[in-house]
Amino acid sequence: MSFAPIALPALVDIPAAYTISSGESFTYPLVRSLLDSGVIGPEDVTRRPRSELALATAALTRHWNRITSGMRMFDWNLRLEQSLDGYSYDSLKRTDQVWAMVQTTHGPVSCSHVSIGGAITALEQVREGLGQTVLAALYDACNMLPTICTPAYALGLAEYTYWYGESDESVAIEEAMSLHDCQSREELIETFDFFTRDKFFRDMPEWAAEPKRVLSRAQVRRAAARDEFATEVVAAMDTIWNIVRFYGPFADVGTGGAGLDAIDIALVVRWTEDDAVGRVIDDFLQYIADGEFLGAASATQLAIVGGDIATWLRQMESTALLAKAVERLLTMLGREEYQAKTLVRVFA
């Protein structure tokens, strides 16, 4: 066993060095990197941590608590692992890399839900296209954060779970009719509750899953000036836009590098409380349960040695700032007074 003394700034009644044992362990290079990049600071050793793991945990917890302070909707917990346990991919087990994962406290799907259909409908009633434009901008911001299940994301899950990746059931339904010996689409749908695109959009317009920016910035401002709620929403969107424009770079919080389907969700954004999104999520989780999956809302592979972890944490500060601005907008859109709004005009 080797011992590597790492110099720290001298503090009153605190040793000027912290000794890390087991130079061949995962913890040793991790702690060395956190020390060298400034993630571990003097405040992390004031209580004489009992081990190098405790030291790393204290420092990372301090940074993470600061990053997520003030969050109310999003459930973000940080986990660092050298490998994604249980997977056979050699590329996921590099000894010089660490996976930074954002997970919910209790796993899928323990996160908050917010319904925004009534509020978006109210914006559409101010001016046609206003709600859709706000929704498109909101989805763009959501795509920069750990996995959020919006109607757009849920439609992707439906295509994957029910329709072999197609945009509707036209291919899958033919096979299902043969399998169940049904004579018609109607028999299959009614008897076996086959999930269709029409069922997905039963309670929402199709543009809710694929919104476009149909109004210009000037048109949005003119429309919002006519309505107090719209003015408030557009101001919140301006805050999000300014953060995206001026506060980057933002952290990589995707899941593509893991090459696995993510089953953890940091927030569910629904059209209504009883829309099809809940069923889609449940069926997706059952569909994928026997396969390999990622139990996190994001997973980013970082080099252990060097400043990757410190850089990612700094960028997460900007990502969290964006998340808090998105929370503010979603709080507006999820207000109770908009939950009972009729959706008739949206479908006209």
C-alpha positions in Angstrom: 0.0 0.0 0.0 1.4 3.4 -0.9 0.7 6.8 0.7 0.6 10.1 -1.2 0.6 13.3 0.9 -1.3 16.1 -0.9 -0.4 19.6 0.3 -3.3 21.8 1.5 -3.3 25.4 2.7 -2.3 25.5 6.4 -5.3 26.2 8.7 -5.3 26.7 12.5 -5.4 23.3 14.3 -5.6 21.4 10.9 -2.8 19.4 9.4 -1.2 21.0 6.4 -1.4 17.7 4.4 -4.1 15.1 3.9 -2.8 11.6 3.4 -4.6 9.4 0.8 -4.0 5.7 0.9 -4.3 3.0 -1.8 -2.8 4.7 -4.8 -4.2 2.1 -7.1 -7.9 2.6 -6.1 -10.5 4.6 -7.9 -10.8 7.0 -5.0 -7.1 8.0 -5.1 -7.0 9.5 -8.6 -10.5 11.0 -8.1 -9.5 12.8 -4.9 -6.2 13.9 -6.3 -8.0 15.4 -9.3 -10.6 17.2 -7.1 -7.7 18.6 -5.0 -5.7 19.7 -8.0 -8.7 21.3 -9.7 -9.9 23.2 -6.6 -13.1 21.2 -6.1 -11.8 20.1 -2.6 -11.2 23.3 -0.6 -10.0 24.0 3.0 -13.5 23.9 4.3 -13.9 20.3 3.3 -11.1 19.1 5.7 -12.1 21.2 8.8 -13.8 18.2 10.3 -10.9 15.8 9.6 -12.7 13.4 7.2 -12.2 9.8 8.1 -11.2 8.7 4.6 -10.4 9.9 1.1 -13.9 8.9 0.0 -15.5 11.0 2.8 -13.4 13.9 1.7 -14.5 13.6 -1.9 -18.1 13.2 -0.8 -18.0 16.3 1.4 -16.6 18.4 -1.3 -19.0 17.2 -4.0 -21.9 17.5 -1.7 -21.0 21.1 -0.9 -20.8 22.0 -4.5 -24.0 20.2 -5.5 -26.0 21.7 -2.7 -25.0 25.2 -3.9 -25.8 24.3 -7.5 -29.3 23.0 -6.7 -30.2 25.4 -3.9 -33.6 27.0 -4.5 -34.9 24.2 -6.9 -38.5 23.3 -6.2 -39.7 21.2 -9.1 -36.6 19.4 -10.3 -35.2 16.5 -8.4 -31.5 16.4 -9.1 -29.1 14.1 -7.2 -25.5 13.7 -8.2 -23.8 10.3 -8.4 -20.3 9.6 -9.6 -19.4 6.0 -10.6 -16.4 4.6 -12.4 -18.7 2.3 -14.4 -22.4 1.8 -15.1 -22.9 -1.3 -13.1 -24.4 -4.3 -14.7 -23.6 -3.5 -18.4 -21.4 -5.5 -20.7 -20.1 -2.6 -22.8 -16.3 -2.3 -22.4 -16.5 1.3 -23.5 -18.5 2.0 -20.3 -15.8 0.7 -18.0 -12.7 2.7 -18.7 -10.6 3.1 -15.6 -9.5 6.6 -16.4 -13.1 7.9 -16.7 -15.9 8.6 -14.3 -19.7 8.8 -15.0 -21.4 11.9 -13.6 -25.1 11.0 -13.3 -28.1 13.0 -12.3 -30.7 10.9 -10.7 -34.0 11.4 -8.9 -34.2 10.6 -5.2 -36.5 7.5 -5.4 -36.0 6.5 -9.1 -38.4 6.3 -11.9 -40.9 7.9 -11.9 -40.7 9.7 -8.5 -40.5 13.2 -9.9 -43.0 16.0 -9.9 -45.7 16.4 -12.5 -47.0 19.7 -13.9 -49.9 20.2 -16.3 -49.7 23.1 -18.7 -52.5 22.6 -21.2 -54.9 25.0 -19.7 -52.4 27.8 -19.6 -51.1 27.2 -23.1 -54.8 27.2 -24.3 -55.3 30.5 -22.5 -52.3 31.9 -24.4 -53.7 30.6 -27.7 -57.0 32.5 -26.9 -55.0 35.7 -26.6 -53.7 35.1 -30.1 -53.5 32.0 -32.2 -50.0 30.7 -32.3 -48.9 32.4 -29.0 -49.2 29.3 -26.9 -47.6 27.1 -29.5 -44.6 29.6 -29.9 -44.1 29.7 -26.1 -44.3 25.9 -26.0 -41.7 25.5 -28.7 -39.3 27.8 -26.8 -40.0 26.0 -23.6 -39.1 22.6 -25.1 -35.9 23.9 -26.4 -34.9 24.9 -22.9 -36.0 21.6 -21.5 -33.8 19.8 -24.0 -30.8 21.4 -22.3 -31.6 19.9 -18.9 -31.5 16.3 -17.5 -34.3 14.2 -19.0 -37.7 15.9 -18.8 -40.8 14.1 -20.1 -42.7 16.6 -22.2 -45.5 15.6 -24.6 -42.8 15.7 -27.3 -40.6 13.3 -25.4 -43.6 11.1 -24.5 -44.6 10.8 -28.2 -41.1 9.5 -28.9 -41.6 6.9 -26.1 -44.9 5.9 -27.7 -43.3 5.5 -31.1 -40.6 3.3 -29.5 -42.8 1.3 -27.3 -45.9 0.6 -29.5 -45.1 1.4 -33.1 -41.6 0.0 -33.9 -40.2 3.5 -34.1 -42.8 4.7 -36.7 -44.8 7.9 -36.3 -48.1 6.1 -35.9 -49.5 2.6 -35.5 -50.0 1.8 -39.3 -47.3 -0.8 -39.4 -47.6 -2.2 -35.9 -51.4 -2.6 -36.1 -51.2 -5.0 -39.0 -48.9 -7.4 -37.1 -51.1 -7.1 -34.0 -54.3 -7.9 -35.9 -52.6 -11.1 -37.2 -51.3 -12.0 -33.8 -54.6 -11.6 -32.1 -56.7 -12.9 -35.1 -58.7 -9.7 -35.3 -60.8 -8.9 -38.4 -60.6 -5.2 -38.2 -58.6 -2.3 -36.6 -61.7 -1.4 -34.5 -61.9 -4.9 -33.1 -58.2 -4.8 -32.1 -58.4 -1.4 -30.6 -61.6 -2.0 -28.6 -60.8 -5.6 -27.5 -57.1 -5.3 -26.7 -56.8 -1.6 -26.0 -54.2 -1.2 -28.7 -52.6 2.2 -28.3 -52.9 4.5 -31.3 -51.8 8.0 -32.2 -55.4 9.2 -31.9 -55.4 8.0 -28.3 -52.2 9.9 -27.6 -53.7 13.1 -28.9 -57.1 12.5 -27.4 -56.7 15.4 -24.9 -54.2 17.6 -26.7 -53.6 19.2 -30.1 -51.0 17.5 -32.3 -48.8 20.6 -32.1 -48.5 20.1 -28.4 -45.9 17.3 -29.2 -44.3 19.2 -32.2 -44.8 22.9 -31.6 -43.4 25.5 -34.0 -42.4 29.1 -33.4 -45.2 30.4 -35.6 -45.0 34.0 -34.3 -42.0 36.3 -34.5 -40.6 37.9 -31.4 -42.3 41.2 -32.3 -45.6 39.4 -32.8 -45.3 37.7 -29.4 -44.6 41.0 -27.7 -47.6 42.7 -29.3 -49.9 39.8 -28.5 -48.7 39.6 -24.9 -49.3 43.3 -24.3 -53.0 42.7 -24.5 -53.1 40.2 -21.6 -51.6 40.3 -18.1 -50.9 36.6 -17.9 -49.4 36.5 -21.4 -47.2 39.5 -20.4 -46.0 37.6 -17.3 -45.2 34.4 -19.3 -43.3 36.2 -22.1 -41.2 38.0 -19.4 -40.4 34.6 -17.9 -39.5 33.3 -21.4 -37.2 36.4 -21.9 -35.4 35.5 -18.7 -34.8 31.9 -20.1 -33.6 33.3 -23.4 -31.2 35.7 -21.7 -29.7 32.9 -19.6 -29.3 30.7 -22.7 -27.7 33.6 -24.6 -25.3 35.0 -22.0 -24.7 32.4 -19.2 -23.2 29.5 -21.0 -21.4 27.2 -21.6 -23.8 24.7 -20.2 -23.0 21.2 -18.9 -23.4 18.1 -21.0 -26.4 16.4 -19.4 -27.4 14.1 -22.1 -27.6 10.3 -22.1 -26.4 9.5 -25.6 -22.8 8.7 -24.5 -24.1 5.8 -22.4 -25.8 4.2 -25.4 -28.7 3.1 -23.2 -32.3 4.1 -22.7 -32.8 6.4 -19.8 -35.6 5.4 -17.5 -35.2 8.1 -14.8 -37.0 11.4 -15.4 -36.3 14.7 -13.6 -39.8 16.1 -14.3 -43.0 15.2 -16.2 -44.6 18.0 -18.1 -48.1 17.0 -19.1 -51.0 18.6 -21.1 -53.6 17.5 -18.5 -53.5 15.4 -15.4 -55.3 12.5 -17.1 -53.7 12.7 -20.6 -52.0 9.6 -22.2 -48.5 10.6 -21.0 -48.9 8.6 -17.8 -49.9 5.5 -19.6 -47.0 5.9 -22.1 -44.4 6.2 -19.3 -45.8 3.1 -17.5 -45.9 1.0 -20.6 -42.4 2.1 -21.6 -41.0 1.1 -18.2 -42.6 -2.3 -18.5 -41.5 -2.7 -22.1 -37.8 -2.0 -21.3 -37.7 -3.7 -17.9 -36.0 -6.9 -19.1 -33.4 -5.1 -21.1 -30.4 -2.9 -20.3 -31.2 0.6 -19.3 -29.8 3.7 -17.7 -31.2 4.4 -14.2 -30.5 8.1 -14.4 -31.8 11.3 -16.1 -28.4 12.1 -17.5 -25.0 10.4 -17.7 -21.8 12.2 -18.7 -18.4 10.5 -19.0 -15.6 12.6 -17.7 -11.8 12.1 -17.3 -10.8 11.4 -13.7 -7.4 13.0 -14.1 -7.4 16.7 -15.0 -10.1 19.3 -14.7 -13.1 17.7 -16.4 -15.1 17.2 -13.2 -14.4 20.7 -12.0 -15.3 22.2 -15.4 -18.5 20.1 -15.5 -19.5 21.3 -12.0 -18.9 24.9 -13.1 -21.0 24.4 -16.2 -23.7 22.8 -14.0 -24.1 26.1 -12.2 -25.3 27.7 -15.5 -27.4 24.6 -16.2 -29.1 24.9 -12.8 -29.7 28.6 -13.3 -31.5 27.8 -16.5 -33.4 25.0 -14.7 -34.6 27.5 -12.0 -35.8 29.9 -14.7 -37.7 27.0 -16.4 -39.2 26.1 -13.0 -40.5 29.7 -12.7 -42.2 29.5 -16.1 -43.7 26.1 -15.4 -45.0 27.3 -12.1 -46.9 30.0 -14.0 -48.2 27.6 -16.6 -49.2 25.1 -13.9 -51.3 27.4 -11.8 -54.5 25.9 -10.5 -56.8 28.4 -12.1 -55.8 27.1 -15.6 -56.3 23.4 -14.8 -60.0 23.5 -15.5 -59.8 25.5 -18.7 -61.7 24.1 -21.6 -59.5 22.9 -24.5 -62.3 23.2 -27.2 -60.8 26.1 -29.0 -57.4 24.4 -29.4 -59.0 21.6 -31.4 -61.2 23.7 -33.6 
